[in-house]
Amino acid sequence: MSVIYLLISVSIFVAICFFIAFIIAVKSGQYDDDYTPSVRILFDDETKINSQNNNSPIEEKQV
């Protein structure tokens, strides 16, 4: 029975260590996405024709 208490306490300690490492990585900017905004301009936006008020079609960009 004492082995179970030991394993549970060790697993909680390891989980806390991984959580602290994750928090440090997030605060240091490890998960910031610097690549996607720079290549987003290269992709074409889809356009649709909107002719609600007048007869001339107006293009609207979809986001």
N, C-alpha and C positions, 0 to 999 in steps of 0.2 A: 504494500500500500504506500510506503514511503517513496517508492520509485515513481509512482504516478504523480505525487506532489512535486518531486524533483523535475520530472519531464514537463509538467504544466508550468512551473516557474521558469524553467529554461526557455520554453517556447514563448512565454510572454515577454521575457527579456529580449529574445531575438526579434520578436515582432516590434517591440518598442525601438530597438536599434534601427530596423529597416524604416520605420516611420520617421524617425529623426533624420535619417539619411535622405529620405524623400523630401522632407520639408526643407532641408538645406539645399537640395538640388533645385527645387522650385524657386526658392528665394535668390539663388545665384543666377537664375536665368537659363538653366539647362534645357527647359522645355519651351523656350521662346521660339517661335517659328519665324526665322529671318528669310527663308528661301521663298515661301509661297507668295508674299506680297510683291516680291520683285519680278516674278514670272506671271502674275495675274494679269498684267497689262498685255501680255502676248496672246491671251485667249480672246476670241471674238465674243461679244455679247449677243444674245439672241434678241431680235427685234420683232415686233408685231405691228400690224397696221390697225390704227384706231380711227374710225370715222363716225364718231357719235354726233358731234354738233354741226359739222359742215361737210361738204361733199369732197373736199380734198383730204386725202389720207395723210395722217400724221404718224410718224414713226415714234414709238416709245421703247426705251430700253427696259428690259426686264432684269431685275437684280436677283 
